[in-house]
Amino acid sequence: CPRREFLQSTMFKRWLLALVARVGLIVLGLCCCLSIFYLLACKPASNSSQQPVMWSAGATSKEGYMALLQEREDSHRHYINSLMKQIAQLKDALQERTQQLQESLDKAKTKGILPQGLESLHKTPVQADLKEFFRSQLNQVEVNSGVKLPSEYALIPFDTFTLQRVYQLETGLTRHPAERPVRKDRRDELMGTVETALHVLNGPQQHADNIRRKHTYSPSDFIQGLTRTERNRGSVYELMFRGSSQQDFTQLVLFRPFGPVLKVKSEMVNTRGMIINIIVPLSKRADAFRQFMSNFREVCIQQDGRVHLTVVYFGRDQIDRVKAVLDQTTRETRFRSFTLIQLNEEFSRGRGLDVGARAWRRSQNVLLFFCDVDIHFTADFLTSCRLNAEPGKKVYYPVLFSQYNPSIIYSNQTLLPSLQQQLVIRKESGFWRDFGFGMTCQYRSDFINIGGFDRSIKGWGLEDVHLYRKYLHSKLMVIRSPSRGLFHLWHEKSCADELPPDKYKMCMQTKAMSEASHGQLGELFFRREIELHLNSQKLREN
């Protein structure tokens, strides 16, 4: 009885292997047939078979030539249709054989006698699953029908675009409501969508669906497009083209689905030995430095404990007060990990940061945090600084939250709230300073290799932008994101008359943006009209 079962198992394996071999031979034969058909279809006619056609000049020559072209075109079209039918039949036969093989493998898998080496065939086709996933994404997106939304804030608006410009609600760093896309990937995305639409409209399937009209579309027929992105599904494009007459238009809807989330990497990051060298350039402003050290003591000394402070001071005025603050910090906390560098030069932020970065004399590569005396940060920000910077790979450029003038924000209150109560991220209290690139975390080795700051820049502004552009032009990854633990404290800003026109204009723009929000500035501007209105209301009530 065991011998009989062994013979049956052996015979089944042989039959299964023979079936696999036959299917392989069939697939090979189908490929050969397809190759032969392709060669026959693409082989040009030989010179010996061409019959010389002599036409007399005039209308007869043109008509005969067009008739010959039409005949050749019809012949090729019929031949291509025949090949397409044969290919479809071969695909059906191949799919049928594949299904038979899959069923045989399923049976063998159930009985536990699947021959070794065929396990990889017993898997669900990935391509079919991916198509099904994309189809489900399309069914969920708001294309064919509307979706119930809870409020007006839940609606995702479209951007409008033409071949030249994009009209957008989220203006970003440029602040332009209409612009030519700056990012190359954005330009390629929109122009690639238009090219895809033209390919679809001018394709054979479109002409087959509408035989009467064989209008050939070109980029000049494109009127405008609408696009929006649903973060968890994909991007929708609605494109409008001119038709063959003024009243005819063609609307094409395209969908670029997002694929499923893929794991890229998973790694442990040990930050215990990552020291941050906080570099602060300073000139006078001893009171602001005392406030900065109060935040430094709480966050860096009491909570974090893995920092070094480098203060680069310009001039001698008020330097004694700065030294007194550092000495007091050392006595009360026993913290000695700081360096004070004094330069008898005109203040230059870029120069101060460059000197502070190069002054590090310890052997290990250190993480630098370029900071200002008006900056307030939290322990969570220091963690982000360590995680988002990596030597030779990444530099971190956080977007800080800039505080408005507290005397304007809280003008209706008798007493100003405490600093901690003021540091809330709201539209009424401040704004994301996305045009500033001065606060950054990067390793000293990357800073040295990139060439550091432009030392020829004096005074305020532009040195941080030049360094930022150096990194953008390099192969290092620039991590740019809003930071919930980094704040710029409001202070009175004065723009020196000695500044050149471009820097003076930039300084004044920053000063205007830092005072208050658009609505709050409007209340100040129309204060007299508002007071007159309130007084008239009181008179009516009385």
Backbone torsions as a table, in degrees:
resi	resn	phi	psi	omega
1	CYS	NA	-46.4	174.8
2	PRO	-61.1	-37.1	179.7
3	ARG	-62.9	-38.9	179.8
4	ARG	-65.5	-42.2	177.9
5	GLU	-64.0	-37.7	178.4
6	PHE	-63.2	-42.2	179.3
7	LEU	-64.6	-39.8	179.6
8	GLN	-64.6	-41.9	178.6
9	SER	-63.3	-40.7	-179.6
10	THR	-66.3	-42.4	179.4
11	MET	-64.3	-39.4	179.5
12	PHE	-64.6	-40.8	178.3
13	LYS	-61.7	-44.1	179.7
14	ARG	-62.5	-42.7	178.6
15	TRP	-61.8	-40.2	-179.5
16	LEU	-65.8	-42.9	178.6
17	LEU	-65.5	-37.4	177.2
18	ALA	-64.8	-39.0	178.3
19	LEU	-64.1	-41.7	177.7
20	VAL	-62.2	-41.5	179.9
21	ALA	-64.7	-40.9	179.6
22	ARG	-63.6	-44.1	178.8
23	VAL	-62.0	-39.5	177.1
24	GLY	-61.7	-42.8	177.9
25	LEU	-63.7	-38.7	179.1
26	ILE	-63.8	-45.8	178.3
27	VAL	-60.0	-43.0	178.7
28	LEU	-62.4	-41.3	178.1
29	GLY	-63.8	-40.5	178.3
30	LEU	-63.2	-40.8	178.1
31	CYS	-63.3	-40.9	178.8
32	CYS	-63.3	-41.6	179.1
33	CYS	-62.8	-43.3	178.6
34	LEU	-61.3	-39.7	178.9
35	SER	-64.3	-41.3	179.9
36	ILE	-64.5	-44.7	178.7
37	PHE	-60.4	-41.1	-179.7
38	TYR	-63.7	-42.9	-180.0
39	LEU	-64.9	-39.9	179.3
40	LEU	-65.6	-37.2	-177.0
41	ALA	-73.4	-32.7	-174.8
42	CYS	-96.8	-7.1	-177.3
43	LYS	-72.8	124.0	179.2
44	PRO	-73.8	152.9	179.3
45	ALA	-68.7	139.4	-178.2
46	SER	-75.4	159.5	-177.7
47	ASN	-66.4	-31.1	-177.2
48	SER	-69.2	-28.4	-177.9
49	SER	-86.3	-10.6	-178.7
50	GLN	-77.2	128.6	177.8
51	GLN	-90.6	124.3	179.5
52	PRO	-64.7	129.0	-178.6
53	VAL	-110.7	120.8	-179.1
54	MET	-108.5	121.5	179.9
55	TRP	-120.1	141.0	175.5
56	SER	-75.9	153.8	-178.4
57	ALA	-66.3	156.7	175.9
58	GLY	111.1	-157.7	-174.5
59	ALA	-67.1	-35.9	-178.2
60	THR	-60.4	-39.0	179.8
61	SER	-61.8	-46.0	-178.5
62	LYS	-65.5	-44.1	-178.8
63	GLU	-66.1	-41.7	179.4
64	GLY	-65.9	-38.8	179.0
65	TYR	-64.9	-42.3	178.7
66	MET	-65.5	-37.2	178.0
67	ALA	-64.6	-41.4	178.5
68	LEU	-64.0	-41.6	177.7
69	LEU	-62.8	-40.9	-180.0
70	GLN	-64.7	-39.5	179.2
71	GLU	-64.5	-45.2	177.6
72	ARG	-61.8	-41.6	-179.4
73	GLU	-63.1	-43.4	177.9
74	ASP	-62.9	-41.1	179.7
75	SER	-61.6	-46.0	179.4
76	HIS	-66.0	-37.3	-180.0
77	ARG	-64.3	-44.3	178.3
78	HIS	-63.2	-39.5	-179.0
79	TYR	-67.0	-40.0	178.2
80	ILE	-65.6	-40.6	177.6
81	ASN	-62.1	-39.1	177.6
82	SER	-63.5	-43.4	178.1
83	LEU	-64.0	-39.3	179.6
84	MET	-63.0	-39.7	177.9
85	LYS	-64.7	-42.9	179.7
86	GLN	-64.9	-39.9	177.5
87	ILE	-62.9	-41.4	178.3
88	ALA	-62.3	-41.6	177.8
89	GLN	-63.4	-42.3	178.8
90	LEU	-64.2	-38.1	177.4
91	LYS	-63.7	-41.3	178.3
92	ASP	-63.0	-43.2	179.1
93	ALA	-64.0	-41.1	179.0
94	LEU	-64.9	-40.8	179.0
95	GLN	-65.0	-38.8	178.6
96	GLU	-63.9	-45.3	178.8
97	ARG	-64.4	-39.1	178.2
98	THR	-63.7	-39.5	178.5
99	GLN	-65.6	-40.7	176.1
100	GLN	-61.1	-43.2	178.4
101	LEU	-63.7	-39.8	179.8
102	GLN	-64.4	-40.8	178.1
103	GLU	-64.3	-40.2	178.0
104	SER	-64.5	-40.2	178.5
105	LEU	-66.4	-36.0	177.5
106	ASP	-63.2	-43.4	178.7
107	LYS	-63.4	-43.3	179.9
108	ALA	-65.3	-36.8	178.7
109	LYS	-64.9	-39.1	-180.0
110	THR	-64.8	-40.8	-178.9
111	LYS	-80.9	-7.7	178.3
112	GLY	75.2	26.6	-178.1
113	ILE	-123.7	33.1	178.4
114	LEU	-70.3	121.5	-178.2
115	PRO	-59.3	146.9	-179.5
116	GLN	-64.0	136.8	-179.9
117	GLY	99.5	-10.7	-179.7
118	LEU	-104.7	6.4	-178.6
119	GLU	-62.7	-32.4	-177.1
120	SER	-67.5	-21.2	178.7
121	LEU	-76.2	-21.0	-176.7
122	HIS	-91.0	65.5	-179.7
123	LYS	-138.3	152.3	178.7
124	THR	-72.8	132.5	-179.2
125	PRO	-60.0	126.4	-177.6
126	VAL	-71.2	-36.8	-176.7
127	GLN	-63.0	-40.5	179.2
128	ALA	-64.9	-40.0	178.5
129	ASP	-64.5	-39.3	-179.5
130	LEU	-66.3	-41.8	177.2
131	LYS	-62.1	-40.3	179.4
132	GLU	-64.9	-38.4	177.9
133	PHE	-64.7	-44.8	178.6
134	PHE	-63.2	-38.5	178.1
135	ARG	-63.7	-39.6	178.2
136	SER	-66.8	-35.2	176.2
137	GLN	-62.6	-43.0	179.5
138	LEU	-64.2	-38.2	-179.1
139	ASN	-67.4	-27.5	-177.9
140	GLN	-87.1	-22.9	-176.2
141	VAL	-76.0	155.0	-176.8
142	GLU	-84.2	85.1	-178.4
143	VAL	-121.3	-62.2	-175.6
144	ASN	-81.9	-24.5	-179.0
145	SER	-149.6	161.4	-178.6
146	GLY	-76.2	166.4	178.3
147	VAL	-125.0	137.2	179.3
148	LYS	-67.9	127.3	-179.0
149	LEU	-117.2	145.9	-176.4
150	PRO	-72.0	-30.3	-178.0
151	SER	-160.5	178.1	179.9
152	GLU	-68.7	-18.1	-179.2
153	TYR	-78.9	-15.5	-178.2
154	ALA	-86.2	-12.4	-179.2
155	LEU	-72.2	135.5	175.1
156	ILE	-95.8	111.7	-177.5
157	PRO	-74.6	156.0	175.7
158	PHE	-86.2	151.9	163.1
159	ASP	-94.9	142.3	176.8
160	THR	-103.1	136.9	-179.3
161	PHE	-141.7	151.1	172.7
162	THR	-122.1	-169.8	177.9
163	LEU	-70.3	-17.1	-175.6
164	GLN	-109.7	-34.7	-170.3
165	ARG	-139.2	161.6	172.9
166	VAL	-120.3	131.3	178.8
167	TYR	-108.2	116.1	-166.3
168	GLN	-133.9	152.6	176.0
169	LEU	-87.7	-39.4	177.4
170	GLU	-88.2	102.3	-170.3
171	THR	-81.6	-24.3	178.3
172	GLY	69.5	-153.8	-172.9
173	LEU	-66.8	-33.4	-176.2
174	THR	-72.0	-24.1	-178.3
175	ARG	64.2	18.8	-178.2
176	HIS	-99.7	122.3	177.3
177	PRO	-69.8	-22.8	176.2
178	ALA	-136.6	127.7	-176.8
179	GLU	-157.0	162.2	169.2
180	ARG	-82.2	126.3	-174.2
181	PRO	-53.1	128.9	-178.5
182	VAL	-80.6	-42.8	-177.3
183	ARG	-73.7	134.9	-178.2
184	LYS	-65.2	-38.3	-179.0
185	ASP	-65.8	-32.6	177.5
186	ARG	-69.4	-43.0	177.5
187	ARG	-62.5	-45.3	-179.7
188	ASP	-63.4	-36.5	179.7
189	GLU	-62.4	-50.1	-175.7
190	LEU	-70.5	-44.8	179.4
191	MET	-68.0	-35.5	175.9
192	GLY	-64.6	-34.1	177.4
193	THR	-66.5	-41.9	178.1
194	VAL	-64.3	-41.5	178.9
195	GLU	-63.5	-40.7	177.2
196	THR	-62.4	-42.1	178.7
197	ALA	-62.2	-41.7	178.5
198	LEU	-65.1	-37.9	178.4
199	HIS	-64.1	-39.6	179.0
200	VAL	-68.1	-45.3	-176.5
201	LEU	-67.2	-34.3	-178.8
202	ASN	-95.1	5.5	-178.9
203	GLY	-75.4	165.1	-178.4
204	PRO	-64.6	-31.9	-178.1
205	GLN	-67.4	-38.2	179.3
206	GLN	-64.8	-40.0	178.8
207	HIS	-69.8	-32.6	178.8
208	ALA	-67.9	-34.8	178.6
209	ASP	-73.0	-27.4	-177.8
210	ASN	-135.0	82.2	-171.3
211	ILE	-70.7	-30.8	-174.5
212	ARG	-64.6	-41.9	-174.5
213	ARG	-105.9	117.9	176.5
214	LYS	-115.4	51.9	179.4
215	HIS	-73.9	126.3	178.2
216	THR	-91.2	120.3	-176.3
217	TYR	-87.6	146.5	178.2
218	SER	-133.1	166.7	178.6
219	PRO	-56.0	-28.0	178.8
220	SER	-68.1	-17.4	178.0
221	ASP	-82.0	-13.2	-179.1
222	PHE	-72.6	123.5	-178.4
223	ILE	-91.5	-61.5	178.3
224	GLN	-165.2	166.4	178.1
225	GLY	-134.4	156.5	173.9
226	LEU	-118.5	139.2	178.7
227	THR	-145.6	144.4	171.9
228	ARG	-152.4	158.0	-175.5
229	THR	-122.7	125.6	169.9
230	GLU	-96.2	116.7	-167.0
231	ARG	-56.5	-31.4	-175.8
232	ASN	-99.9	3.5	-177.8
233	ARG	-129.7	-54.8	-178.8
234	GLY	159.1	-168.5	-177.9
235	SER	-110.8	137.3	179.4
236	VAL	-110.1	137.9	178.8
237	TYR	-128.7	126.2	174.0
238	GLU	-116.1	114.7	-173.7
239	LEU	-115.9	136.1	-179.3
240	MET	-113.4	131.7	179.7
241	PHE	-125.0	150.0	172.6
242	ARG	-73.8	145.6	177.6
243	GLY	-95.7	-156.6	-177.5
244	SER	-78.3	-14.8	176.9
245	SER	-135.2	174.1	-176.1
246	GLN	-67.9	-24.6	-178.4
247	GLN	-94.9	-5.5	-177.5
248	ASP	-101.8	131.7	177.2
249	PHE	-135.4	153.2	176.1
250	THR	-120.8	126.4	178.6
251	GLN	-112.4	128.3	-177.5
252	LEU	-123.6	130.7	179.5
253	VAL	-110.8	125.0	178.3
254	LEU	-119.9	152.6	-179.0
255	PHE	-135.5	126.5	176.2
256	ARG	-107.4	99.4	-175.1
257	PRO	-75.5	148.9	171.7
258	PHE	-86.1	140.2	178.1
259	GLY	-79.6	173.8	178.1
260	PRO	-67.2	158.6	-179.8
261	VAL	-67.5	130.7	-179.6
262	LEU	-114.4	140.1	176.0
263	LYS	-76.6	125.8	179.0
264	VAL	-97.3	-51.5	176.2
265	LYS	-160.3	160.0	176.6
266	SER	-143.8	118.0	-176.1
267	GLU	-146.0	153.2	175.9
268	MET	-89.1	136.9	179.0
269	VAL	-118.2	116.1	179.6
270	ASN	-95.8	113.3	-176.9
271	THR	-101.3	9.4	-174.9
272	ARG	-61.4	-39.0	-176.5
273	GLY	-96.5	10.3	-177.8
274	MET	-88.1	100.5	177.0
275	ILE	-85.8	137.0	176.7
276	ILE	-106.1	123.8	175.1
277	ASN	-94.2	104.5	-179.4
278	ILE	-86.4	118.1	-176.2
279	ILE	-109.1	124.7	-177.6
280	VAL	-124.9	111.2	171.6
281	PRO	-79.3	141.2	-171.1
282	LEU	-148.5	144.6	172.2
283	SER	-146.3	116.3	-175.3
284	LYS	59.6	-138.1	175.6
285	ARG	49.5	48.7	-178.7
286	ALA	-65.9	-34.8	179.7
287	ASP	-65.7	-42.1	177.5
288	ALA	-64.7	-35.0	179.1
289	PHE	-67.8	-36.3	177.2
290	ARG	-63.1	-42.7	176.9
291	GLN	-63.7	-40.5	177.7
292	PHE	-60.4	-43.3	-178.4
293	MET	-68.3	-27.5	175.4
294	SER	-62.7	-45.9	176.4
295	ASN	-66.7	-37.4	179.7
296	PHE	-62.6	-42.4	-179.4
297	ARG	-63.5	-42.5	-177.2
298	GLU	-69.4	-44.3	-173.3
299	VAL	-86.9	-52.2	-170.5
300	CYS	-81.6	-38.4	-176.4
301	ILE	-88.4	-49.8	-174.8
302	GLN	-79.0	-36.2	-175.1
303	GLN	-99.4	-49.4	-171.3
304	ASP	-91.1	-63.4	175.9
305	GLY	80.4	7.6	-178.7
306	ARG	-125.7	54.2	-176.9
307	VAL	-134.4	158.4	170.0
308	HIS	-131.0	137.5	-178.1
309	LEU	-108.7	127.2	175.3
310	THR	-119.2	117.7	178.8
311	VAL	-109.2	121.4	177.2
312	VAL	-106.3	110.3	-173.0
313	TYR	-105.9	133.3	179.7
314	PHE	-102.1	126.6	178.4
315	GLY	86.2	-172.1	-178.6
316	ARG	-119.5	-15.3	-178.3
317	ASP	-65.1	124.3	178.0
318	GLN	70.9	9.3	179.7
319	ILE	-67.8	-29.6	178.0
320	ASP	-64.0	-37.1	178.8
321	ARG	-68.0	-37.4	177.3
322	VAL	-65.2	-43.2	177.9
323	LYS	-63.3	-37.4	179.6
324	ALA	-63.2	-38.9	178.4
325	VAL	-64.8	-41.7	179.4
326	LEU	-67.7	-40.7	178.8
327	ASP	-64.6	-41.3	178.5
328	GLN	-63.0	-40.7	177.4
329	THR	-61.4	-40.7	179.9
330	THR	-65.6	-44.2	-179.3
331	ARG	-63.6	-41.5	-172.9
332	GLU	-84.1	-25.9	-175.8
333	THR	-119.7	-9.1	-175.6
334	ARG	60.7	25.5	177.7
335	PHE	-88.5	122.8	-177.5
336	ARG	-123.5	4.8	-175.6
337	SER	-86.3	70.0	175.8
338	PHE	-146.8	158.7	179.5
339	THR	-133.0	132.2	176.7
340	LEU	-114.5	118.4	179.6
341	ILE	-113.3	126.1	-178.7
342	GLN	-111.2	128.0	-179.3
343	LEU	-119.9	129.3	176.4
344	ASN	-89.4	66.9	-176.5
345	GLU	-138.8	167.9	171.8
346	GLU	-69.2	141.9	-175.5
347	PHE	-60.7	132.3	174.1
348	SER	-145.5	114.3	-176.6
349	ARG	-60.1	-46.5	-179.9
350	GLY	-60.5	-41.3	178.5
351	ARG	-63.1	-43.7	-179.7
352	GLY	-63.2	-45.3	179.6
353	LEU	-65.3	-39.0	180.0
354	ASP	-64.1	-44.2	178.1
355	VAL	-63.9	-42.7	-179.8
356	GLY	-64.0	-38.0	-179.8
357	ALA	-69.2	-39.5	-177.3
358	ARG	-80.1	-12.2	-178.5
359	ALA	-78.4	-8.7	-179.4
360	TRP	-67.7	122.2	-174.4
361	ARG	-111.2	-2.8	179.2
362	ARG	-74.8	160.8	-171.9
363	SER	-72.2	-43.0	-173.5
364	GLN	-73.2	153.1	175.7
365	ASN	-68.6	134.5	-174.0
366	VAL	-115.8	149.1	176.4
367	LEU	-86.2	124.5	-178.3
368	LEU	-98.6	140.1	170.6
369	PHE	-123.2	106.5	177.6
370	PHE	-78.0	118.1	-171.1
371	CYS	-130.4	165.6	174.3
372	ASP	-120.3	162.7	-176.6
373	VAL	-71.6	-17.9	-179.8
374	ASP	-92.5	12.9	-175.5
375	ILE	-98.5	136.5	173.5
376	HIS	-117.3	126.7	-178.0
377	PHE	-132.8	164.1	-178.2
378	THR	-115.2	171.8	177.9
379	ALA	-66.3	-31.9	177.2
380	ASP	-63.4	-34.9	177.8
381	PHE	-65.5	-40.8	178.7
382	LEU	-60.7	-36.0	175.6
383	THR	-65.0	-43.2	177.3
384	SER	-62.3	-36.5	178.6
385	CYS	-60.8	-43.3	-178.9
386	ARG	-70.6	-36.9	-174.6
387	LEU	-80.8	-25.3	-173.5
388	ASN	-101.1	1.9	175.8
389	ALA	-120.4	138.1	-179.4
390	GLU	-146.5	127.7	-175.0
391	PRO	-60.7	129.9	179.2
392	GLY	78.2	-0.7	-176.0
393	LYS	-131.3	-48.6	-171.2
394	LYS	-137.9	144.9	168.4
395	VAL	-125.6	148.6	-173.1
396	TYR	-111.9	121.7	176.7
397	TYR	-120.3	86.4	-179.3
398	PRO	-72.1	151.7	172.3
399	VAL	-97.7	116.0	-176.0
400	LEU	-88.5	161.4	178.3
401	PHE	-96.6	120.2	-174.6
402	SER	-96.6	127.5	-176.2
403	GLN	-80.4	138.3	172.5
404	TYR	-76.0	171.5	179.0
405	ASN	-64.0	114.1	-176.9
406	PRO	-60.5	-31.4	-179.4
407	SER	-66.7	-22.9	176.0
408	ILE	-88.4	-43.8	-177.7
409	ILE	-61.8	-44.4	-174.9
410	TYR	-108.9	36.1	-178.3
411	SER	-66.4	-22.9	-179.4
412	ASN	-88.0	3.2	179.3
413	GLN	-109.2	147.1	-178.5
414	THR	-68.5	-45.7	-179.7
415	LEU	-118.1	143.6	176.6
416	LEU	-71.4	140.9	175.1
417	PRO	-64.4	164.4	177.1
418	SER	-66.2	163.8	-177.4
419	LEU	-60.4	-41.5	179.5
420	GLN	-62.7	-35.1	177.7
421	GLN	-73.2	-26.0	179.1
422	GLN	-76.9	-27.1	-174.1
423	LEU	-83.7	71.1	175.7
424	VAL	-123.0	143.5	-176.6
425	ILE	-91.7	95.2	178.4
426	ARG	-138.0	158.6	179.6
427	LYS	-63.7	-31.3	-176.8
428	GLU	-80.9	-18.8	-173.1
429	SER	-102.6	-14.3	-178.9
430	GLY	177.5	-164.5	-177.4
431	PHE	-152.8	158.1	175.6
432	TRP	-75.6	122.5	-175.4
433	ARG	-85.4	70.1	-173.2
434	ASP	-77.1	-7.3	177.0
435	PHE	-94.5	1.6	-179.2
436	GLY	-104.5	136.8	-178.1
437	PHE	-128.5	22.3	-175.2
438	GLY	-80.0	-34.0	-179.9
439	MET	-88.7	120.7	-174.9
440	THR	-153.4	149.4	174.6
441	CYS	-115.5	123.3	179.6
442	GLN	-156.0	153.4	-179.3
443	TYR	-78.8	149.2	-176.5
444	ARG	-59.4	-37.6	-179.7
445	SER	-62.6	-40.6	178.3
446	ASP	-67.6	-39.5	179.5
447	PHE	-63.1	-42.4	179.5
448	ILE	-67.9	-43.8	-177.1
449	ASN	-66.7	-31.3	-177.8
450	ILE	-79.4	-13.8	177.8
451	GLY	105.4	1.0	177.2
452	GLY	65.7	-160.1	-178.4
453	PHE	-81.9	159.5	171.6
454	ASP	-77.3	107.2	-172.9
455	ARG	-75.3	-9.4	179.7
456	SER	-78.9	-13.2	-178.6
457	ILE	-79.8	127.5	-179.8
458	LYS	-109.5	152.6	172.8
459	GLY	72.6	-134.5	-168.4
460	TRP	-105.0	135.5	166.0
461	GLY	90.9	155.4	172.0
462	LEU	77.5	-25.5	-178.9
463	GLU	-66.0	-34.9	179.9
464	ASP	-71.6	-35.3	179.3
465	VAL	-66.5	-40.4	179.5
466	HIS	-62.7	-42.8	178.4
467	LEU	-65.6	-42.0	179.1
468	TYR	-59.3	-42.0	179.4
469	ARG	-67.3	-32.2	176.0
470	LYS	-59.8	-43.8	179.0
471	TYR	-68.4	-35.9	177.7
472	LEU	-64.0	-32.2	-179.5
473	HIS	-85.4	-4.3	178.6
474	SER	-96.6	-176.7	179.2
475	LYS	-92.9	2.7	177.4
476	LEU	-76.6	147.1	177.9
477	MET	-83.2	130.1	178.3
478	VAL	-100.9	116.4	178.6
479	ILE	-93.0	111.5	-177.5
480	ARG	-120.2	115.5	-177.9
481	SER	-158.2	153.3	174.9
482	PRO	-65.1	141.8	179.2
483	SER	-114.4	124.7	-179.2
484	ARG	-80.1	-3.1	-178.5
485	GLY	-119.7	22.3	-177.7
486	LEU	-133.9	118.8	-174.5
487	PHE	-127.1	144.9	170.9
488	HIS	-104.0	116.5	-178.8
489	LEU	-77.1	139.1	-178.6
490	TRP	-68.0	142.4	173.1
491	HIS	-151.8	156.9	178.8
492	GLU	-61.6	129.3	-176.0
493	LYS	-114.3	129.7	177.3
494	SER	-120.9	134.5	179.4
495	CYS	-103.7	115.8	-174.5
496	ALA	-67.5	144.5	178.5
497	ASP	-67.9	-21.3	-178.2
498	GLU	-74.5	-12.3	-178.1
499	LEU	-66.6	144.6	173.9
500	PRO	-66.1	162.1	-173.6
501	PRO	-55.2	-41.5	-177.2
502	ASP	-66.8	-41.2	178.6
503	LYS	-70.1	-37.7	180.0
504	TYR	-64.6	-41.5	178.4
505	LYS	-63.9	-42.7	178.6
506	MET	-62.6	-40.4	179.2
507	CYS	-63.6	-43.5	-179.7
508	MET	-67.2	-37.1	177.1
509	GLN	-63.5	-43.2	178.1
510	THR	-63.6	-40.2	178.8
511	LYS	-61.6	-43.5	-179.7
512	ALA	-65.5	-42.1	-178.2
513	MET	-69.0	-25.9	-174.2
514	SER	-86.0	-9.8	-175.3
515	GLU	-75.3	-52.4	-175.8
516	ALA	-166.0	173.4	178.1
517	SER	-74.5	171.4	-179.9
518	HIS	-60.4	-44.2	-179.3
519	GLY	-66.8	-39.5	-179.9
520	GLN	-67.9	-39.0	175.8
521	LEU	-65.7	-35.0	176.5
522	GLY	-63.7	-38.7	177.5
523	GLU	-64.0	-38.2	177.8
524	LEU	-66.8	-40.9	-176.9
525	PHE	-67.8	-38.0	-177.8
526	PHE	-103.5	27.5	-175.8
527	ARG	-60.7	-42.0	-177.6
528	ARG	-63.3	-43.5	179.0
529	GLU	-65.2	-37.7	178.9
530	ILE	-65.7	-42.0	178.9
531	GLU	-64.6	-41.3	177.6
532	LEU	-61.3	-39.7	178.9
533	HIS	-65.1	-43.5	179.6
534	LEU	-64.0	-39.7	179.4
535	ASN	-66.5	-39.1	178.0
536	SER	-65.8	-35.2	177.5
537	GLN	-65.3	-40.1	179.2
538	LYS	-65.4	-39.7	178.9
539	LEU	-63.6	-39.2	178.7
540	ARG	-65.5	-38.7	179.7
541	GLU	-67.2	-35.6	179.3
542	ASN	-75.2	NA	NA
